[in-house]
Amino acid sequence: MKKIICALTILGALGGYAQESTKKIDTTKVTLLNEVIVTGSVIKNPAQVIVKQDFTEKVVQPKNSGELFEDINGFHLIKRGNYAVDPAFRASQYEQLNVQIDGGTKAFHACPNRMDPVTTLINPEEITKIEIIKGPFSVRYGNTFAGLINLVSKSPANNTKLIGGSFSSGYESNGNSVVNMFTLDSKIKKFDFSGNFSYRDYGNYKDGNQNEIPSSFRSISYGLKTGYQISDNQRVQATFRQNFGRDVLHAGLPMDTDEDNSTLANLDYKLEKNGNYFKGLTSKVYYSYVDHIMSNSRRASFANSEAVSKVNALTYGGKIETEWSLGSKVNLFTGFDIVNLSREGGRDRLVKVNMMGNPLPAPAAFFDKVWQDSYSNDFGYFAETKIKASDKSWVTIGSRLDFITSDANDLDPTYAALYPDLEKRNETLYSGTASYQYLFNPNYKMEASFGRGTRAANIEERYIAFFNIGRDPYEYVGNPNLKPEVNNQFELSFDGKKSLKGFFNSVQYGTSIFYSIYENYILGVVDASLTRKYNSTSLPVHPKVFRNSDKALKTGFEAYGNINFYDKFNFGTEVSYTYTENKDFNESLPLTPPLVTRLKLSYEYKKFWAKALYTLTAKQNKISTSYDEITTAGYEVMDLNIGYKPIKSVSIGMGFLNVFDQYYNNHLTFAFNNVAGYGRVPITEPGRNVTLFINYKF
C-alpha cells in the first residue's frame, strides 16, 4: 500500500508542477492516454503487434468483450456458457496472457472457476480497438509470458460536442435475448466527459440439434470517464466502472452465479515534452474489487448437498513510465509498475445424505476455505530502448525484473498438512527481449524477435485446496513451491501491401512463424498418494497437484491475405495453426486449438455493407489425455452480416449466424458439469441465430 501512496504522491506533485509552469492557451491539442501502440510511430511501437480496430462500426451483436476475439487470427475462445468467455492465443490462456484495459489497468476474477473473467468488466460496445503483442516482445507493460492484450475503450478526449451520445438496442432470436445501451458525451472547454449504461438479458440458447443449453444471464453495468486537458501537452483522466451480473448459468461449471458485483476505477496522467532529452511521462493508478456469490441451487446435486460460495478479489496497482531521447536515433523508456492481488472467501455446505445416499437425521454443516486468504504482489522495474540502426531498420532491446511476494494466511488443515513449513515466499524474475525490424520500403516490413517471458505461479496454482477448478472432474491442489514458467519465444514475421490498377485495387498479405521453448511449464498432475477430500467415493479418487513440466514446446504460424477489387469488394483469407508438445507426458499441452481457416467476402457501397464469413475448423486429434481431452470433430460454419445507414445518425446491423444450423462443439469449450440430463460431454455451440442491432447517435 505504501508503494501506491508513493505513486499517487508523485502523480499529484508532477501534475501540480505542470500546472504552475504551463502558459494559458486558447486551443487545446488532444492527448490520448489509453493506447499501448502509437499508430505510425516506428520509434515508439513495440515489436510483433496486431491492431484490430473499428469495433464500434458495423456492429452485429457480441454478448461480451471476450467474443470480440473470435474473428482475430490466432485467437480462440474458452467458454463455460454464454457469460464467462476467456480469449486463448496460440494455446496460451488465463494468466499466461497479460490482459489489460486502457493501457495498464488490471483486474482479476474472484471465482476459482473463472465465472467472472476480466472480459465481463467492460462492455464490448465501449471498445474501439484491441492491441496485441504476439509474445514476450516488450517489457514496458507488466510481466508478460506469452502475449499482451490491451482493450482500448472510447476516450472522452475525442468528444467534439457540448452534448452528444447514442442509444443502442439489440435482439437475438436464439435465446430470445436483448441488450440496450445508452451513452452520453460532453466537452466543455478543457473538460470532457463520457458515460454509459447498459442492460443485458440473455436466455438459454439451442444448439444445432435443438438441445437447450443452460446459458442464460442478466447484467447491468455503467461506466463514467472524465478528463481535463491541463495544457496542449498534458492531460489527466479518471475512469469508474461497475458491473452487476445476476442469475448466470454456467453449463460447464459445478455451480451457477447468483451475484457478481465488480468495481473498476483508475486515474491516468500523461505529460509530453519536446526537450532535448526528457520526452514525457505517463502514470496510472487503479483499483478493482470483485464480489462473487455462487451456488448449486439450480443443480441436481442440490438435493444431496447445498453449497454456497462467497468469495472476493481485490486488485490495486499503478505504473510510472518516462521517455528519454538519447540522440536522434535512440529512444529509451524506463519505469516501474505494481500489481497487488488478494483473494478471500469460502464455501458453506449443508450435507443432507450420507455416503450411502440415505438422508441424515439432521443435515451436517461445513465451511470450506476456497482461497485461504491468499495474496500475490508484483513490483517490476523495466527499461526498453528503440534504436534506429539505419534509415530502414530499427532494433529493440528490453530488460525487466519482477519481485514477487506471495502467501496464504488462513490455511485449510488438509492443505497445511501437505506443506507444514509453508511461509511467505519471495521470488525474482527476469524477462528480456531483442527485436530487429527492417522496412524494405513503406509497403514491406520484416521483423525478427526473441523474447524471454517469465510468469510466477498464480494464486490458484499455489493455494487452491481440493477444489474442482479445471475442465476435467478432478479436484485440484495448489503447490506453493512451483518454479516460475519461462517462455523462450522466437518469431519471424513479414507484412506487405501493394496498390494495383484495373479490376483489382490493392492486395495485403503477411505471415508469422513462431517457436517457443518452455521451462517449468505449470500444469496439474494426478497424485496417486492423495485422495480427494470432498465426495471421497466419487471418481476420480486421486486429485491433481500443480507441478512443473521440464520439457515442453510450442510452434506454429498465422498467415493472411486480402485483395480489394472492383472498388467495393474485399476478399480475404486467414489461416492459423499451433502445435504443442509436452515431452514429459508424450502428448500435447492442454487446450491446443486445431487448424482454422477463415474465408471472408465483404461489400461496401455508400450506406450499405455486407460480409460473409466461412470458417473451416479441422479435426483436433492432438490432445492431452492427462487433461481428459477427447478428439474433436472438424466443422464448417457460415455467418452472414449486413448493415445499412438510412441517415447519418442511424445504423442498422443484422446477422445470420451459423446459417446452416451446424451441430458442433469447440475444442476449447468446457464439458457439461453437474447438469441434469447431460453427461460429462462437451458443450455444443449455438445453432442458427438471427441478430438485429440498431444504433442512434445524436
N, C-alpha and C positions, 0 to 999 in steps of 0.2 A: 504493500500500500504506500510505503514511503516513496517508492520509485514513481508511482503515479502522481503523487502530490508534487514531487520534484518536476515531473514533466509538465504538469499544469502551471507551476510557478514560472518555468522557463517560457511557456507559451504566452502567459499573461505579460511577462516582462518584455518579451520581444514585440508583442502587439502594442504595448504602451509606448515603447521607444519608437516604433514605426509611426504612430500617430503624431508624436511630437516633431518628428523630423521630416514629415511629408507635407509638401505645399498643397494648398487647396486647388482643385481643378473643377472645371465646369462639365467635362465629359469624362466618362469612365470606361476603361477597357475591361472586358470580361476576363476574369481569371478562373479557370476551371480547376477543381480540386480532386475529382473522383477517378481520374484515369491513371492507369499504370503506363500505358503506351501512348506516347505523344505522336499522333499520326504525322508521318512525313519527316520526322526528326531522326535521322540516322545516327547522329552523335549522342542521342539520349536513349533510343529504344533498346530494350534487351534483345537477345538473340532468340531465334526459333519461335516466332509468335504467330498466333491466329487471331484475327479480329472478326467477330460476327456482329453485323450491325443491322439497323432498321427493324428492330423488334416491335416498335410502336406503329409501323406501317404494315399494311396488308395482313392484319390480324385475323385469324380464324377462331381459335379457341383453346389456348393452353389451360390446363387445370391449375398448374403451379409452376414455379420457376424451373424445377427440375426437368420438365418436359421440353424446355427450350433447347436442351442439348441433343434432342432426338435427331435433329437434322444437321448436326455438325460432324464432319468426317472424323472417324476415330473414336467417337463417343458412343456409349450405350447406357441404358437406364437399368437401375436396380430398383425393382418395385416390390412392395409388400401389400399393395392395394392401390387405391387411387390417390392417396394423400401423401404418403411418405415415399418420395422419389429421390434417389441419390444418383448423381452422374458418376459414370465409370469411364476412364480414359486409358486405353491400351492395357487393360487388365489391372489397372490400379484404381483404388477406390478409397472411400472414407478418409481417414487422416493421412493416407498416402498422397492425397491431393490437397493442396493449400487453397481452400475456398475462402474468398473474401468478398466483402461488399464495399463498393465505393473506395477502392484503393487502400484497403488495410483493415477495415472493421471486421472483427472475428466474432463468431457466435457458435456455441456448441450445444448439442442436444442434451436433454435431461434423461430421456428414456434409454435404458440399456439396449433395447431393440431398435433404436433409431426411428421411433414413430414421429419424431419431430426434428428432422434434419434442417440445416441452415436454409435449404430451398423453400421451406414453409414460412420463413420470416419476412419475405419480400414478395410482393405481387408481381407476376410476370408482366402485367401492363405497365409497371414502373420502369422496367429495364429497357434501356435504349441500346445497349450493346454488351457483348461478352468478350473479354480479352483473355487469351490463353497463352501461357508459356509452356511449350510442349515437353518440358523436362526440368531438371535442376540447373537451368542455364542463367539464373540470376540469383544473387544473394541479397537483394535490396528489399524483398517483400516478405520477409519472415522465413522460418525454417521450411524448406521446400524439398520434398523427397522425389516425387515423380511428375510434378507439374503444378502450375498455378492457374487458378480461375478467378477472375475479377468480374463481379456482376456490377455493371455501371448503371446507376439509376438516373432518372431525369434530374438535371440540375436547375434550380431556380435562377441561376446566373444567366440563362438563356432567355428568360422572360422579357417580353418587349411591351406588354400592355399593362395598363393600370389594373384592369380586371380581365381575366381570361380563364379558360378551363375547358372541361369536356365532361360528357356523360356517355358511358358505355353500357351496353346490355347484351348478354349472350345467352344462347339456349343450345342444349344438346338433346337429340332425340333418344339416344341410348342412355337411359338412366333418368330421363325427364329432368335434366339439370339446368340450373340458371345461375348466372353471375351478373352482378350490377356493380358499377364503379363510377364514382364522381370525383373529379379533380378540380381544384381551384388554384389559379396562379395570379400573382400580382408583382408589379415592380413600381416602386416609388423612389425616384432618385437613386441613392446608393443602396437602398434596401430592396430585397426581393424575397418572395415567399411562394411556396408550393405546398399544397395539402391534398390528401386523397382519402377516400373512404370506400371500402368495398365489402360486398356480401356475396358469399358463395353457398349454394345449396345443391349438392350432388347426390343422386340416387344410386342404387346398385345397378351396375351395367350387366349386359348379357353378352356372352361370347358368341363365336360363330356357329355353335350348336344350340344356341338359345338357352344355355345354362346361366342362371342368375348368380353373379359373383358378389358376395358381401363386400361392398366398397363405398358405401355412402358416407358423406361427411357434410358438416356445416362449418363455416368460418366467417368471422367478421374481423376486419383489420382497418387500421388507419395509419397514416404517416404524415409528418409535418417536417418541412425543411425551410429554414430561413437563413439568409445570407446578408452580409454587409460588405460592400466594396470600399475598404478603407481608403484606397487610392487606386491609381491605374495599375499598380504592380503588387497589390496585396489584398487579401480577402480572408474573411472569417465566416464560417458556416456551421450551423447546428442542425442536427437531424434527430428526430424522435419517431419511433415506430412501435406499434403494438399489434399483436395478432392473437385472436381467441378462437381456437378450434373446439368443436363440440361434437360428441357422438360420432367419432371417427372409427369406421370399421376397417380392420386390417386382417384380411383373409390369410395372410402368410405369417401371422404372429399369434402367440398364445392368448393375448389379451386385446382389448379394444380401448381406444382413448375416450374417457369420459370428458375430461377437460385438458386443454393445453393452452396455457397463457404465457405469452412471451413479450418481453420488452427489450428494445434495442435503441441505444442512444449514442451519439458521437459528436465531437466538436473538432473541427478542422481549421487549420490556419496555413496560409501559403504566402510567401514573400518572394518576389522575383527581383533580381538586381542585375545591373549592367556593368558592374565593376570589372576591373582587370582580373581579379582572382575569385572573389566571392560572387556566385551567380544566383543563389537563392536558398530558401529553406522551406520545408514542409513539415508540419507536425499534426498529430492526431491523438486524441484520447477517446476511448469508447467503453461502453458498459452494456452487458447483456444479461438478462435473467429469464430463465425458463422454468415455469412451474407446471408440472405434469401429473395428471391423475389417470390411472388406467385400471381396468378390472376385467374379470371374466364373466360378468353378469349376463352377457348375451351368448355365452358358450355352453356347450353340452356339459363341460366339466363342472359348471356351477352347482349342479345337483349334488355333487360329491364333496366339493371343496370351494368355498367362496374365497376370492383373492382380490385385494385392492392394493395397488402400489401408489404411494405418493412420494414423488422424487422431484428434485430441482437441481439446476445447474447455474452457476454464477461465473461469468467471464468478464474480465476487465483488462485493459491494456492500453498501449499507446506506442507512438513512434515519432522520432525526430530524425530528419534527414537533411543534410546540407549538400549543396552542389558547388564545385570549385572548377575553375578553368586554370589549367597548368600550361599555359601557352595556347596557341591557335589550334593545336592538334590533339590535346588531351583534356578530357572531362573526367572529374573524379566525384563520386558520390560516397559519402560516409554518414554513419549514424548508428542508432540503436533502436531496438523495439522490445516490447514486453507483452507477453501473453500469460495471464494467470487464470486458471480454470479450477473450480472446486465443485464437487457434487456431494449431495447427501440425500437421505430418504430411505424408505424401506417398504416392505410388503406385509400387509396384515392378511393372515389366512385363518379361515374358520373351517376346520375339517369335520365333515358330517358322517363319514363312514369309515370303517376300519379297513385293514389291508385285504380282508376277505370280501369287501363290498357290502357288509352289513351295517345298518345305521348304528351310530354310537348313542348311548343313553343321553349324553349331553355333548354337543359339539365342542371340539378342542381348539383353543385359540393359540396362534403362534405369530411371532414377528420375525421376519427375515431381513437381514441387513443387505440391502442391494448395493449401495456404494461405499459402505464402511467409512463414511465421512472422509473422503479422499480428495487429494488435490495434486495438480501438476503445474509448476511455474517455469516459464521460459524467459530468459533475459539474453538477448542476442546483440552482438556487435558486427558490423559489416563495413566493407569497403569494396567498391567496384569502379573500375576505370574503363573508359572507352577511348581508344587511341586511333587516330586517323593515320594508318600506315602509309597510304598513298592516296592519290586522287580517286581511286576506285575501291579501296579496301579499308576495312576497319577491324580492329582487334578488341575484344572484351575480355577482361581478366577480373575475377572477383574472389574474395575470401570472406568467410563468416565463421564466427564462434558463437555457439549457443550453450548457455549454462542452465541445466535442467535440475529442478528440485522437485521431489515427489514423496508423498507419504500418505498413510491412512491412519486415522485417529480413533476409530471405533470398530475394532476387528470382530468379525464373526468367529466364534470359538473353533469351528472346524477348520476354517482358513488359517487361523492363528497357529493351530497345531502343526500345519504343514510348514510354516515359516516362523519358528519360535524366536529367531533372532532378528526379526524384522525391525528396521529403523529407517529414519529419513535417509533418502538416497540422493546423492549429488552426482551429476554426470556432465561431462564437457564434450560437445560435439563439434566437429569441423566439417564445413562444406566449402566447396570451391568450384570455379568454372573458368573455362577458357574457350573463346569462340573466335572464328575468323569469318568475315563476310566480304564477298567480292562482288562488285557491280560491273558486269561486262559492259552494260550501258543502262540507261534509265529503265529499260524494259526487261532486263535479265539479271537475276540475282542468284548467287550460290552462298550457302552457309555451311560451315563445318564446326561442330561444337562438341565439347566434352564437359560433363558436369558430374560432380560427386555430391549427391544429396543424402543427408542423414536424417533419420527420424527416430526419436526416442519412443518407446512403447507408450501407447495411450492408456488412459485410466482403466478401460475395460480389460486390456491385455495384462495390466498389472494387478488389479484389485477386484475383479468380479469374482463372486464366491458362489459357485454351484448354481448358476442360472443358465437357462436356455436363451442364448443371445445370437445364435447363428442361424443359417438357413437349414441346418440339419437338426435332428431331435436331441442332440447331446446337451448335457449340462456342461458349462464351461467354467474353468477355474483359472484365475489370474496367476501371473508369475512376476513378482516384484524384482527378480534378478535377471530379467531379459536384457540382452545386449541391444544397442541401437541398430536398426536396419540401415543398410548402406546401399545406395543405387549408384553404380558407376555407369553412366549412360553416354553413349556416342551417338551422334546424329548428323546426317548429311542431307541437306535439302536443296532443292532448285525450284525457282519460280520464274515464269516468263509470260510475256504477253506481246501481241503483235496486231497492228491495225492492218486491215485488208481492204481491198477495193472490189466493187461489184456486188454480187448477191450476198457474199459473206462479208461482215463488217469488221469483226475482230475475233481473236482467239486468246484464251488464257489457259495455262496449264502449269502443273507443278507436281512434285513428289517429295516425300520424306522417307528416309530409311533410318531405323534406329536399332540399337543393340544395347542391352543392359545386363551387367553382371551384378548380381545381388550378393550381399554379405549379410549374414544373420537375419535372413528373412523370417518374419514372425507369422506363425500360424498355429492353430490348435491341433494337438496330437493326443490320441487316446492313451490314457494312463491306466493300464490293467491293474495297477496296485491300489487304485482308488475305486470306491463305489459311490454312485450318485447319492446325493443327500436327500432329495425330495422324490417321493414315489419310488422308493428304492427297488421295488419289484418290477418296475416298468423298464422296457428296453429303450435304448441301450443301457446296460447296467453300469458300464465304466464311463466316467466323464472325460472330457478333453482338457488338457492343460496347455496353455500357450508356451511354445518352445521356439528356439531359433533353429532355422534350417541353414546349413553351411553352404550348400551348393544349389543355386537357382539362377535362372536366366530368363530374359525376355527379348524377343526381337520381332520385327515386322516392318510394315510400310503403310503409307497412305499415298494415294495419287488422285489427281483430279484433272478435268479438262472441261472447258466451256467454250462454246462458239456462238457468237451473236450473228444473226443473219436476217436478211430482208427487213432490217431496221427495227422490227417489232418483236422478233423471236429470239429465244435463247435455248440452246440445248446443252445440257451438262451431264457429266458422269463422275462418280466418286467411288473409290474402292478403298477398303481398309482391311488389314489382316494383322493379327497378333498371334505369335507363337510363344508359349511359355514352357518351362521345364523345371520341375522340382527333382533334381538328381538324387536327393536323399530317399525319395519315395518312388522314383521311376515313374512319374506321372506329371500331368500338367499342374500348374498352380490353380487354385480355386478362382472361379469367376473369370475364366478366359473366354472372351467372346469369339464367335465364329466369323468367317469371311463374310463381309457385307458389301454389296454393290448397289449403288443408287443411280437411277436414270431420271433426269429432270427435263421437262419441256415447259417453257413459260412463254407467255404472250402478253404484251402490254401496249395499249393504244389509247391515248387520250385519257378518258375517265374509266376505262375498263382494263382489268387484268385477269389472267388465268394461269394456273400452274398444275401440271400433272407430275406426280412423284411415284415412281415404281421402285420398290425396294425388294431386292433379292437377298435373302439370308441363307447361307449354306448350312448343311448339317454340321453339328458340332459333336464329334466323337473323341476329341482330345479333352478328356475330362479328369477331374480329381476325384477318384473313388474314395479317398480318405475323407473327403468333404461331402460324401453321399451324393455326388453329382451323377446324373444319368445322361445318356446321349439325347440330344435334342434334334428333332427332325428339321429339315430346311423348310422354308416357306417363302411365299411371294405376296406382297401387299401393294395395292394400288390406292392412292389418295388423289382426289381432285379438289382444287380450291379455286374459287372465283371471287372477284370483287368489283365494286362499282362505286363511283363518286358522283351522285346525281348533282350535287352542288359542292362548292369548295369546302364547306364546313361539315359535310356528312359523308361518311364512308360506310359501306356495307360489305361484309365478307361472309362467304358461305363455303362450307366444306363438306365433302362427301368422303368420309374416311373409311378405309377397308371396304372399298366399293363392292368387292366380290364376296364379302361376308366370310373371309377366311377364318378357319378354326386353327389356332396355333398358340404356342407359348414361347416367350423369350427365354433364352438360355440363362440369363442372369436373374430372372424373376423368381421370387421365393415360392415354396410349395405350400399348399393348404396346411394349416396348423390349428388343430382343435376346433374344426368347423363341422357341424352336424351335416351328414350326407356326403362328405368328401373324405377320401383317404389322403395320405400324405403324397399327393401328386402335384406337379407344377400348376400354378395358377395360369389360366388361359387369358389371353388379351381380349379387349373389346371387339365385338363383331361390327357389322355395318353401323355407321353413326353419321347422322346429318347434323351439322352445326350451323348456327347463324350468329353473327356478331355485328352490332351496329354501334357506331361511334359518332357523336355530335360534338364539334368544337365551337367554342364561342370566344 
